[in-house]
């Protein structure tokens, strides 16, 4: 990539989340502890759903995919950030930077579409219960997953192509802990980037909130037990929507104007929230919690039995 004076840039220096060594050490320890506790929990969710024959409904299929997407998303930025905290010179290659941007938008776009799919699944389960097994059959679920992966890929390709078409203003120091490259005065390209990221995120966010409002209106006069279950499910989904789309809307609605709070919002959006999303779903789902306890109990019994035999 070339900057304004035709100098070829092959790498970028990341200035990081903060310049304070004390704050860097504190964030390093907190993120590492968070990772060691929450990340295995996400993989436990995936393993539980895969191994328990009682968790075959589409809700659990999508929950397992959400845990996989969020775990994958967290690997894009956080591990390198942890390494950079311990490094004197925080350098990333140009190709590595573009690769990081691609997977951020690929997995982030896929997760946004997955939340839309989960909202549709919730609507069918509550408002069209008699047709649920017919509509949300395994073939439909796999087709939806394929569509959202493809949607995330297309979104990411468009974003990367738009970024590559922009002139980089230099210097090769990026005041962030992950890649955030271009700047330009080209209004048309800027408008396209806002449409591809910011506007799409905003429309998905508003559409999801509207869909859950419709669901809650539908169950308003339902039996008390059904109403409580629907409220619990919708509340969980809305919490995840706010965690996922709130920071994204804040970041992408001003792509070329840096704000002092951008790095903090980006930190929670790319590192903390992705690992929390599946755990929030699981902690509010009695069936998955019961299955996880049963799985862990069997594992403990097997380990004790193995120790006794030896």
Secondary structure, DSSP 4 states (H G I P E B T S, - for coil): -B-TT--B--EEEE--S-S-HHHHHHHHHHHHHHHHHHHHHHHHHHHHHHH-TT--SHHHHHHHHHHHHHHHHHHHHHHHHHHHHT-SS-EEEHHHHHHHHHHHHHHHHHHHHHHHHHHHHHHHHHHSGGGHHHHT-HHHHHHHHHHHHHHHHHHHHHHHHHHHTSPP-S-SEESSSS--------HHHHHHHIIIIIIHHHHHHHHHHHHHHHHHHHTTTS-HHHHHHHHHHHHHHHHHHHHHHHHHHHHHTTTT---TTHHHHHHIIIIIHHHHHHHHHHHT-HHHHHHHHHHHHHHHHHHHHHHHH-
